[in-house]
Amino acid sequence: MTSVTESAEASTATSQPGRRGLGIAVTGCVLSGAVALFAVGRVWLHYTVPRNGLADLRAAATGHAVAGAAATLALVVLAGVVVLPATRGLGRRIAGVVVALAGIGVSYLAVLTIVLTTDQLDVPEASTYADGRATAWPWIALAAGVVALATGVFAAMASGAWPAMGRRYESAGSARRGPVTETSMWDRLDDGDDPTA
Protein backbone atom coordinates (compact mmCIF):
# COMPACT_ATOMS: atom_id res chain seq x y z
CA MET A 1 0.00 0.00 0.00
CA THR A 2 2.84 2.36 0.83
CA SER A 3 4.54 1.85 -2.54
CA VAL A 4 1.30 2.73 -4.37
CA THR A 5 0.96 5.94 -2.35
CA GLU A 6 4.62 6.84 -2.88
CA SER A 7 4.41 6.24 -6.63
CA ALA A 8 1.26 8.39 -6.85
CA GLU A 9 2.99 11.19 -4.93
CA ALA A 10 6.09 10.89 -7.12
CA SER A 11 4.01 11.09 -10.29
CA THR A 12 2.18 14.17 -8.96
CA ALA A 13 5.48 15.81 -8.01
CA THR A 14 6.98 15.21 -11.45
CA SER A 15 3.91 16.52 -13.27
CA GLN A 16 3.73 19.79 -11.30
CA PRO A 17 6.74 21.43 -13.01
CA GLY A 18 5.28 20.36 -16.37
CA ARG A 19 1.91 21.85 -15.53
CA ARG A 20 3.59 25.01 -14.31
CA GLY A 21 5.58 25.32 -17.55
CA LEU A 22 2.47 24.78 -19.65
CA GLY A 23 0.65 27.39 -17.56
CA ILE A 24 3.47 29.88 -18.07
CA ALA A 25 3.43 29.31 -21.84
CA VAL A 26 -0.35 29.66 -22.10
CA THR A 27 -0.27 32.82 -19.96
CA GLY A 28 2.51 34.24 -22.15
CA CYS A 29 0.44 33.56 -25.28
CA VAL A 30 -2.67 35.18 -23.77
CA LEU A 31 -0.88 38.29 -22.55
CA SER A 32 1.35 38.91 -25.55
CA GLY A 33 -1.31 38.07 -28.14
CA ALA A 34 -4.03 40.15 -26.49
CA VAL A 35 -1.76 43.14 -25.88
CA ALA A 36 -0.44 43.07 -29.45
CA LEU A 37 -3.95 42.75 -30.90
CA PHE A 38 -5.19 45.64 -28.74
CA ALA A 39 -2.15 47.78 -29.62
CA VAL A 40 -2.63 47.32 -33.37
CA GLY A 41 -6.04 48.98 -33.13
CA ARG A 42 -4.61 52.12 -31.50
CA VAL A 43 -2.91 55.14 -33.11
CA TRP A 44 0.70 54.30 -33.94
CA LEU A 45 1.69 57.36 -35.90
CA HIS A 46 1.04 61.12 -35.96
CA TYR A 47 2.10 63.08 -39.04
CA THR A 48 1.44 66.24 -41.04
CA VAL A 49 0.04 66.30 -44.57
CA PRO A 50 1.21 69.44 -46.44
CA ARG A 51 -1.47 71.05 -48.63
CA ASN A 52 -0.82 73.69 -51.28
CA GLY A 53 -2.48 76.98 -50.44
CA LEU A 54 -4.09 75.57 -47.28
CA ALA A 55 -2.96 74.95 -43.75
CA ASP A 56 -1.15 71.70 -43.14
CA LEU A 57 -3.39 68.88 -41.98
CA ARG A 58 -2.56 66.93 -38.84
CA ALA A 59 -3.32 63.21 -39.29
CA ALA A 60 -2.92 59.93 -37.48
CA ALA A 61 -2.64 56.29 -38.52
CA THR A 62 -3.49 53.18 -36.54
CA GLY A 63 -1.47 50.01 -36.45
CA HIS A 64 -3.82 48.53 -39.03
CA ALA A 65 -2.72 51.19 -41.52
CA VAL A 66 1.02 50.94 -40.93
CA ALA A 67 1.44 47.30 -39.80
CA GLY A 68 -1.73 45.46 -40.74
CA ALA A 69 -0.13 42.01 -40.62
CA ALA A 70 0.63 42.50 -36.93
CA ALA A 71 -3.02 41.83 -36.08
CA THR A 72 -2.93 38.51 -37.91
CA LEU A 73 0.32 37.56 -36.20
CA ALA A 74 -1.20 38.47 -32.81
CA LEU A 75 -4.06 36.07 -33.57
CA VAL A 76 -1.50 33.36 -34.33
CA VAL A 77 0.04 33.96 -30.90
CA LEU A 78 -3.42 33.77 -29.31
CA ALA A 79 -4.01 30.46 -31.08
CA GLY A 80 -1.15 29.10 -29.00
CA VAL A 81 -3.52 29.19 -26.02
CA VAL A 82 -5.45 26.31 -27.57
CA VAL A 83 -2.73 24.57 -29.56
CA LEU A 84 -0.09 24.23 -26.84
CA PRO A 85 -2.28 22.28 -24.38
CA ALA A 86 -3.94 20.25 -27.14
CA THR A 87 -0.77 18.91 -28.74
CA ARG A 88 2.16 16.85 -27.52
CA GLY A 89 5.65 15.97 -28.60
CA LEU A 90 6.79 17.25 -31.97
CA GLY A 91 3.47 19.01 -32.64
CA ARG A 92 3.86 21.09 -29.50
CA ARG A 93 7.43 21.99 -30.41
CA ILE A 94 6.31 23.08 -33.87
CA ALA A 95 3.54 25.17 -32.29
CA GLY A 96 6.16 26.83 -30.07
CA VAL A 97 8.26 27.68 -33.12
CA VAL A 98 5.21 29.16 -34.89
CA VAL A 99 4.40 31.30 -31.83
CA ALA A 100 8.02 32.48 -31.70
CA LEU A 101 7.99 33.38 -35.42
CA ALA A 102 4.74 35.30 -34.96
CA GLY A 103 6.37 37.20 -32.09
CA ILE A 104 9.33 38.05 -34.33
CA GLY A 105 6.90 39.30 -36.99
CA VAL A 106 5.02 41.57 -34.58
CA SER A 107 8.30 42.97 -33.26
CA TYR A 108 9.67 43.53 -36.76
CA LEU A 109 6.58 45.44 -37.90
CA ALA A 110 6.64 47.57 -34.76
CA VAL A 111 10.33 48.43 -35.27
CA LEU A 112 9.68 49.35 -38.92
CA THR A 113 6.96 51.76 -37.83
CA ILE A 114 9.15 53.30 -35.12
CA VAL A 115 12.09 53.77 -37.49
CA LEU A 116 10.45 54.53 -40.85
CA THR A 117 7.32 56.36 -39.57
CA THR A 118 5.37 57.72 -42.57
CA ASP A 119 7.16 55.50 -45.10
CA GLN A 120 5.10 52.64 -43.67
CA LEU A 121 1.86 54.21 -44.92
CA ASP A 122 0.49 52.51 -48.00
CA VAL A 123 -0.29 55.65 -50.02
CA PRO A 124 1.64 57.09 -52.99
CA GLU A 125 2.16 60.54 -51.48
CA ALA A 126 3.41 59.24 -48.11
CA SER A 127 6.93 60.45 -48.88
CA THR A 128 5.66 64.06 -48.82
CA TYR A 129 4.21 63.69 -45.32
CA ALA A 130 6.20 65.51 -42.66
CA ASP A 131 6.75 65.42 -38.92
CA GLY A 132 6.04 61.71 -38.56
CA ARG A 133 6.46 60.42 -35.04
CA ALA A 134 5.49 57.16 -33.45
CA THR A 135 3.31 56.96 -30.37
CA ALA A 136 3.81 54.54 -27.47
CA TRP A 137 1.64 51.83 -29.08
CA PRO A 138 4.26 50.42 -31.47
CA TRP A 139 6.62 50.20 -28.50
CA ILE A 140 3.97 48.25 -26.58
CA ALA A 141 3.48 45.97 -29.58
CA LEU A 142 7.25 45.50 -29.75
CA ALA A 143 7.29 44.42 -26.09
CA ALA A 144 4.37 42.05 -26.71
CA GLY A 145 6.23 40.57 -29.67
CA VAL A 146 9.32 39.98 -27.54
CA VAL A 147 7.19 38.23 -24.89
CA ALA A 148 5.61 36.07 -27.63
CA LEU A 149 9.07 35.23 -28.95
CA ALA A 150 10.26 34.20 -25.48
CA THR A 151 7.10 32.17 -24.91
CA GLY A 152 7.48 30.35 -28.20
CA VAL A 153 11.13 29.54 -27.60
CA PHE A 154 10.28 28.33 -24.08
CA ALA A 155 7.51 26.11 -25.48
CA ALA A 156 9.75 24.69 -28.19
CA MET A 157 12.58 23.92 -25.78
CA ALA A 158 10.84 22.82 -22.56
CA SER A 159 7.57 21.25 -23.66
CA GLY A 160 8.78 17.65 -23.50
CA ALA A 161 7.74 17.24 -19.86
CA TRP A 162 4.42 19.03 -20.14
CA PRO A 163 1.20 17.07 -19.74
CA ALA A 164 -1.05 16.58 -22.74
CA MET A 165 -4.82 16.71 -22.97
CA GLY A 166 -6.44 13.32 -22.70
CA ARG A 167 -3.46 11.53 -21.13
CA ARG A 168 -5.20 11.20 -17.77
CA TYR A 169 -8.16 9.47 -19.40
CA GLU A 170 -6.17 6.80 -21.20
CA SER A 171 -6.42 3.42 -19.50
CA ALA A 172 -3.37 1.29 -18.81
CA GLY A 173 -4.93 -1.48 -20.90
CA SER A 174 -4.99 0.68 -24.02
CA ALA A 175 -1.24 0.29 -24.33
CA ARG A 176 -1.51 -3.50 -24.78
CA ARG A 177 -0.24 -4.82 -28.06
CA GLY A 178 -0.64 -8.13 -29.78
CA PRO A 179 -3.16 -9.97 -31.89
CA VAL A 180 -6.78 -9.56 -30.88
CA THR A 181 -8.56 -12.88 -30.51
CA GLU A 182 -12.00 -13.65 -29.18
CA THR A 183 -10.50 -14.88 -25.92
CA SER A 184 -8.28 -11.81 -25.52
CA MET A 185 -11.27 -9.52 -26.10
CA TRP A 186 -13.18 -11.26 -23.29
CA ASP A 187 -10.12 -11.03 -21.05
CA ARG A 188 -9.86 -7.30 -21.73
CA LEU A 189 -13.55 -6.87 -20.89
CA ASP A 190 -12.97 -8.72 -17.63
CA ASP A 191 -10.16 -6.27 -16.85
CA GLY A 192 -12.50 -3.32 -17.44
CA ASP A 193 -10.98 -2.34 -20.80
CA ASP A 194 -12.99 -1.74 -23.96
CA PRO A 195 -11.42 -3.86 -26.73
CA THR A 196 -13.21 -1.85 -29.44
CA ALA A 197 -11.44 1.38 -28.53
C-alpha positions as CSV (number, residue, x, y, z in Angstrom):
1,M,0.0,0.0,0.0
2,T,2.8,2.4,0.8
3,S,4.5,1.8,-2.5
4,V,1.3,2.7,-4.4
5,T,1.0,5.9,-2.4
6,E,4.6,6.8,-2.9
7,S,4.4,6.2,-6.6
8,A,1.3,8.4,-6.8
9,E,3.0,11.2,-4.9
10,A,6.1,10.9,-7.1
11,S,4.0,11.1,-10.3
12,T,2.2,14.2,-9.0
13,A,5.5,15.8,-8.0
14,T,7.0,15.2,-11.4
15,S,3.9,16.5,-13.3
16,Q,3.7,19.8,-11.3
17,P,6.7,21.4,-13.0
18,G,5.3,20.4,-16.4
19,R,1.9,21.8,-15.5
20,R,3.6,25.0,-14.3
21,G,5.6,25.3,-17.5
22,L,2.5,24.8,-19.7
23,G,0.6,27.4,-17.6
24,I,3.5,29.9,-18.1
25,A,3.4,29.3,-21.8
26,V,-0.3,29.7,-22.1
27,T,-0.3,32.8,-20.0
28,G,2.5,34.2,-22.2
29,C,0.4,33.6,-25.3
30,V,-2.7,35.2,-23.8
31,L,-0.9,38.3,-22.5
32,S,1.4,38.9,-25.5
33,G,-1.3,38.1,-28.1
34,A,-4.0,40.1,-26.5
35,V,-1.8,43.1,-25.9
36,A,-0.4,43.1,-29.4
37,L,-3.9,42.8,-30.9
38,F,-5.2,45.6,-28.7
39,A,-2.2,47.8,-29.6
40,V,-2.6,47.3,-33.4
41,G,-6.0,49.0,-33.1
42,R,-4.6,52.1,-31.5
43,V,-2.9,55.1,-33.1
44,W,0.7,54.3,-33.9
45,L,1.7,57.4,-35.9
46,H,1.0,61.1,-36.0
47,Y,2.1,63.1,-39.0
48,T,1.4,66.2,-41.0
49,V,0.0,66.3,-44.6
50,P,1.2,69.4,-46.4
51,R,-1.5,71.0,-48.6
52,N,-0.8,73.7,-51.3
53,G,-2.5,77.0,-50.4
54,L,-4.1,75.6,-47.3
55,A,-3.0,75.0,-43.8
56,D,-1.1,71.7,-43.1
57,L,-3.4,68.9,-42.0
58,R,-2.6,66.9,-38.8
59,A,-3.3,63.2,-39.3
60,A,-2.9,59.9,-37.5
61,A,-2.6,56.3,-38.5
62,T,-3.5,53.2,-36.5
63,G,-1.5,50.0,-36.4
64,H,-3.8,48.5,-39.0
65,A,-2.7,51.2,-41.5
66,V,1.0,50.9,-40.9
67,A,1.4,47.3,-39.8
68,G,-1.7,45.5,-40.7
69,A,-0.1,42.0,-40.6
70,A,0.6,42.5,-36.9
71,A,-3.0,41.8,-36.1
72,T,-2.9,38.5,-37.9
73,L,0.3,37.6,-36.2
74,A,-1.2,38.5,-32.8
75,L,-4.1,36.1,-33.6
76,V,-1.5,33.4,-34.3
77,V,0.0,34.0,-30.9
78,L,-3.4,33.8,-29.3
79,A,-4.0,30.5,-31.1
80,G,-1.1,29.1,-29.0
81,V,-3.5,29.2,-26.0
82,V,-5.5,26.3,-27.6
83,V,-2.7,24.6,-29.6
84,L,-0.1,24.2,-26.8
85,P,-2.3,22.3,-24.4
86,A,-3.9,20.3,-27.1
87,T,-0.8,18.9,-28.7
88,R,2.2,16.9,-27.5
89,G,5.6,16.0,-28.6
90,L,6.8,17.3,-32.0
91,G,3.5,19.0,-32.6
92,R,3.9,21.1,-29.5
93,R,7.4,22.0,-30.4
94,I,6.3,23.1,-33.9
95,A,3.5,25.2,-32.3
96,G,6.2,26.8,-30.1
97,V,8.3,27.7,-33.1
98,V,5.2,29.2,-34.9
99,V,4.4,31.3,-31.8
100,A,8.0,32.5,-31.7
101,L,8.0,33.4,-35.4
102,A,4.7,35.3,-35.0
103,G,6.4,37.2,-32.1
104,I,9.3,38.1,-34.3
105,G,6.9,39.3,-37.0
106,V,5.0,41.6,-34.6
107,S,8.3,43.0,-33.3
108,Y,9.7,43.5,-36.8
109,L,6.6,45.4,-37.9
110,A,6.6,47.6,-34.8
111,V,10.3,48.4,-35.3
112,L,9.7,49.4,-38.9
113,T,7.0,51.8,-37.8
114,I,9.1,53.3,-35.1
115,V,12.1,53.8,-37.5
116,L,10.5,54.5,-40.8
117,T,7.3,56.4,-39.6
118,T,5.4,57.7,-42.6
119,D,7.2,55.5,-45.1
120,Q,5.1,52.6,-43.7
121,L,1.9,54.2,-44.9
122,D,0.5,52.5,-48.0
123,V,-0.3,55.6,-50.0
124,P,1.6,57.1,-53.0
125,E,2.2,60.5,-51.5
126,A,3.4,59.2,-48.1
127,S,6.9,60.5,-48.9
128,T,5.7,64.1,-48.8
129,Y,4.2,63.7,-45.3
130,A,6.2,65.5,-42.7
131,D,6.7,65.4,-38.9
132,G,6.0,61.7,-38.6
133,R,6.5,60.4,-35.0
134,A,5.5,57.2,-33.5
135,T,3.3,57.0,-30.4
136,A,3.8,54.5,-27.5
137,W,1.6,51.8,-29.1
138,P,4.3,50.4,-31.5
139,W,6.6,50.2,-28.5
140,I,4.0,48.3,-26.6
141,A,3.5,46.0,-29.6
142,L,7.2,45.5,-29.7
143,A,7.3,44.4,-26.1
144,A,4.4,42.0,-26.7
145,G,6.2,40.6,-29.7
146,V,9.3,40.0,-27.5
147,V,7.2,38.2,-24.9
148,A,5.6,36.1,-27.6
149,L,9.1,35.2,-29.0
150,A,10.3,34.2,-25.5
151,T,7.1,32.2,-24.9
152,G,7.5,30.3,-28.2
153,V,11.1,29.5,-27.6
154,F,10.3,28.3,-24.1
155,A,7.5,26.1,-25.5
156,A,9.7,24.7,-28.2
157,M,12.6,23.9,-25.8
158,A,10.8,22.8,-22.6
159,S,7.6,21.2,-23.7
160,G,8.8,17.7,-23.5
161,A,7.7,17.2,-19.9
162,W,4.4,19.0,-20.1
163,P,1.2,17.1,-19.7
164,A,-1.1,16.6,-22.7
165,M,-4.8,16.7,-23.0
166,G,-6.4,13.3,-22.7
167,R,-3.5,11.5,-21.1
168,R,-5.2,11.2,-17.8
169,Y,-8.2,9.5,-19.4
170,E,-6.2,6.8,-21.2
171,S,-6.4,3.4,-19.5
172,A,-3.4,1.3,-18.8
173,G,-4.9,-1.5,-20.9
174,S,-5.0,0.7,-24.0
175,A,-1.2,0.3,-24.3
176,R,-1.5,-3.5,-24.8
177,R,-0.2,-4.8,-28.1
178,G,-0.6,-8.1,-29.8
179,P,-3.2,-10.0,-31.9
180,V,-6.8,-9.6,-30.9
181,T,-8.6,-12.9,-30.5
182,E,-12.0,-13.7,-29.2
183,T,-10.5,-14.9,-25.9
184,S,-8.3,-11.8,-25.5
185,M,-11.3,-9.5,-26.1
186,W,-13.2,-11.3,-23.3
187,D,-10.1,-11.0,-21.1
188,R,-9.9,-7.3,-21.7
189,L,-13.6,-6.9,-20.9
190,D,-13.0,-8.7,-17.6
191,D,-10.2,-6.3,-16.8
192,G,-12.5,-3.3,-17.4
193,D,-11.0,-2.3,-20.8
194,D,-13.0,-1.7,-24.0
195,P,-11.4,-3.9,-26.7
196,T,-13.2,-1.8,-29.4
197,A,-11.4,1.4,-28.5
